[in-house]
Amino acid sequence: MRRAGKVVREVLELVRSVVKPGATTLDLENAAVVRLKELGVKAAFKGYHGFPCVLCTSVNSEVVHGIPSAQRVLKSGDIVSVDFGAVVDGYFGDAAITVPVGEIDDRAARLLKVTEASLHAGIAAVKPGATLGDVGAAVQGVVEAEGFSVVRDFVGHGIGVHMHEDPQVPNFGMRGHGMKLKAGMVIAIEPMVNAGKPEVQVLGDGWTAVASDGSMSAHFEHTVAVTPTGARVLTE
């Protein structure tokens, strides 16, 4: 899983370098496809329940599962969330980043900073004996303290020999509640945070989820192993 995680990080950092005003989300997709071919590695998302691409690219108010398109041109002030998974020797890795396009305003910059900080707070809560509620509460606390909202409709997940495994890993919860973590588990923690209200709706393409109030949304994710001494991030 660490090898899969390294591939995920390498592809995401390559895609980050392609993000600029004037690029299309299909440009990001094509860069990822070329690198995957060079590495001889299979993408996790393409074909999963019929999803057509290797990346999910979600711009501004799009929360998750955006489909790359030659018609979607990035402009300065946008933010684009890129979610990517890979499978190496039968084991999966999954991570997401949200990248600023050119110069973004202060509120968007704060949204990115807070969302990433909430992910790290969730990771810091991971240890044997901690509960999923501890992880979710850690994420939620960071987000809501800054006046933003945690999306409820989509959550993190277990991961291993399948892309999505039990348990579900909510980005909200109550400390001490939920399944207890134990060494050997691997989970994907992935806060999706709206600048406005938490509600989302899915567009007519059947995939792209957007913030119902049109507010910007950010998404960060790591694949995290539970070890006897705490969390080990596999997608750093």
C-alpha positions in Angstrom: 0.0 0.0 0.0 2.9 2.3 0.6 4.0 1.7 -3.0 0.5 2.6 -4.3 0.6 5.6 -2.1 3.9 6.8 -3.6 2.4 6.5 -7.1 -0.7 8.5 -6.0 1.5 11.3 -4.6 3.8 11.4 -7.6 0.8 11.8 -10.0 -0.9 14.4 -7.8 2.3 16.5 -7.7 2.6 16.2 -11.4 -1.0 17.4 -11.9 -0.4 20.2 -9.4 2.4 21.5 -11.7 0.0 21.5 -14.7 -2.6 23.7 -12.9 -2.5 27.3 -14.3 -4.8 29.8 -15.9 -5.8 28.6 -19.4 -5.3 24.9 -18.7 -8.3 22.7 -19.0 -9.2 19.9 -16.6 -8.7 17.5 -19.5 -5.0 18.7 -19.6 -4.7 17.6 -16.0 -6.3 14.2 -16.9 -3.9 13.8 -19.9 -0.8 14.5 -17.8 -1.9 11.8 -15.3 -2.7 9.3 -18.0 0.8 9.7 -19.6 2.6 9.3 -16.2 0.5 6.2 -15.3 1.5 4.6 -18.7 5.2 5.4 -18.0 4.9 3.8 -14.5 2.9 0.8 -15.8 0.4 1.4 -13.1 -3.4 1.1 -13.2 -5.7 4.0 -12.1 -8.3 3.1 -9.5 -11.2 5.4 -10.6 -11.5 4.8 -14.4 -14.3 2.3 -15.0 -15.2 2.3 -11.3 -19.0 2.1 -11.4 -18.6 3.5 -14.9 -16.6 6.6 -14.0 -14.9 7.7 -17.3 -11.6 9.2 -16.2 -8.5 8.5 -14.0 -8.9 11.8 -12.1 -11.8 13.6 -10.4 -11.4 17.3 -11.1 -13.8 19.5 -9.2 -13.7 23.3 -9.7 -14.9 26.0 -7.2 -18.4 25.0 -6.0 -17.9 21.4 -7.2 -17.3 19.3 -4.2 -16.2 15.9 -5.6 -16.4 13.6 -8.6 -16.1 16.3 -11.3 -15.3 14.8 -14.7 -12.3 16.3 -16.6 -13.3 18.1 -19.8 -11.7 20.0 -22.6 -14.4 22.6 -22.2 -13.6 23.4 -18.5 -10.9 26.1 -18.7 -9.2 27.1 -15.4 -8.9 30.8 -14.7 -7.1 32.8 -12.1 -9.1 32.9 -8.9 -10.4 29.3 -9.3 -9.6 26.4 -7.0 -9.6 22.9 -8.4 -9.8 19.7 -6.2 -8.0 16.7 -7.7 -8.8 13.3 -6.4 -6.8 10.3 -7.6 -6.4 6.6 -6.8 -4.0 3.9 -8.0 -3.7 0.2 -7.6 -0.2 -1.5 -7.3 0.1 -5.3 -7.0 -3.6 -5.5 -5.9 -3.4 -2.8 -3.2 -5.0 0.6 -3.4 -3.9 4.2 -2.6 -6.1 7.2 -2.6 -5.5 10.9 -2.0 -6.8 14.4 -2.9 -5.5 17.9 -3.1 -7.1 21.3 -3.8 -4.9 23.6 -5.8 -5.2 27.4 -6.3 -5.3 28.7 -9.9 -3.2 31.8 -10.2 -4.1 34.4 -7.5 -7.1 33.5 -5.3 -8.9 35.7 -2.8 -8.4 35.5 0.9 -11.5 33.5 1.7 -10.6 30.8 -0.8 -7.1 30.7 0.5 -8.4 30.3 4.1 -10.8 27.6 2.9 -7.8 25.6 1.5 -5.7 26.2 4.6 -8.5 25.1 7.0 -9.5 22.1 5.0 -5.9 20.8 4.9 -5.5 21.6 8.6 -8.7 19.6 9.4 -7.2 16.6 7.5 -4.1 16.7 9.6 -6.2 17.0 12.8 -8.0 13.9 11.8 -4.8 12.0 11.1 -3.4 13.1 14.5 -6.4 11.5 16.2 -5.5 8.1 14.7 -4.1 5.5 17.1 -5.1 2.1 18.4 -8.1 2.4 20.7 -9.2 5.7 19.2 -12.7 5.7 17.7 -13.9 6.9 14.3 -15.8 9.5 16.2 -12.6 10.8 17.6 -11.3 11.3 14.0 -14.5 12.9 12.7 -14.8 15.2 15.7 -11.2 16.4 15.2 -11.9 17.2 11.6 -15.2 18.9 12.3 -13.8 20.9 15.2 -11.2 22.6 13.0 -13.6 23.3 10.2 -16.5 24.7 12.2 -14.3 26.8 14.4 -13.5 28.8 11.2 -17.1 29.2 10.2 -17.0 26.6 7.3 -19.1 23.5 6.9 -18.2 19.8 6.7 -20.0 17.9 3.9 -22.1 15.1 5.3 -23.2 13.3 2.1 -19.7 12.0 1.3 -17.2 10.5 3.8 -13.9 8.7 4.0 -13.6 4.9 3.9 -11.5 1.9 4.6 -9.1 0.9 1.8 -6.9 -2.1 1.0 -7.5 -4.7 -1.7 -10.6 -2.7 -2.7 -10.9 1.0 -3.4 -13.8 1.4 -0.9 -14.0 -0.9 2.1 -15.6 -0.8 5.5 -15.7 1.2 7.7 -17.1 4.5 6.5 -15.0 7.4 8.0 -17.2 10.5 8.5 -15.6 13.9 8.8 -17.9 14.7 11.7 -18.8 12.9 14.9 -18.6 12.6 18.7 -15.5 11.7 20.5 -15.6 8.2 22.0 -18.3 7.0 19.6 -18.0 4.6 16.6 -15.7 1.8 15.7 -12.4 1.5 17.6 -9.3 1.6 15.5 -6.7 -1.1 15.8 -3.2 -1.6 14.4 -3.3 -3.0 10.8 -6.3 -1.0 9.7 -5.9 1.4 6.8 -8.4 4.2 6.2 -8.8 7.1 3.8 -9.6 10.4 5.6 -10.9 13.0 3.3 -12.5 16.2 4.5 -14.7 17.9 1.9 -15.4 21.4 3.2 -17.8 24.0 1.9 -17.3 27.8 2.5 -21.1 28.0 3.0 -23.6 25.4 4.0 -22.9 21.7 4.0 -25.7 20.6 1.6 -24.7 19.2 -1.8 -26.6 18.1 -4.9 -25.5 15.9 -7.9 -25.6 17.3 -11.4 -27.3 15.8 -14.4 -24.1 13.9 -15.4 -24.8 11.6 -12.4 -21.3 12.2 -10.9 -20.4 15.8 -10.2 -21.5 16.9 -6.7 -21.8 20.6 -6.1 -22.4 22.8 -3.0 -26.2 23.5 -3.1 -25.6 27.2 -2.2 -22.9 27.7 -4.8 -20.2 28.3 -2.3 -16.6 27.2 -2.9 -15.6 23.7 -1.7 -12.2 22.2 -0.9 -11.1 18.6 -0.6 -7.9 17.0 0.9 -7.3 13.3 1.5 -4.6 10.9 2.7 -4.5 7.1 3.0 -3.6 6.4 6.6 -2.4 3.2 8.2 -3.1 2.6 11.9 0.2 1.4 13.5 0.9 0.4 17.1 2.4 3.9 17.6 -0.2 5.9 15.8 -0.8 7.1 12.2 1.4 6.4 9.2 0.5 8.4 6.2 0.9 6.2 3.1 0.3 9.0 0.5 2.8 11.6 1.7 
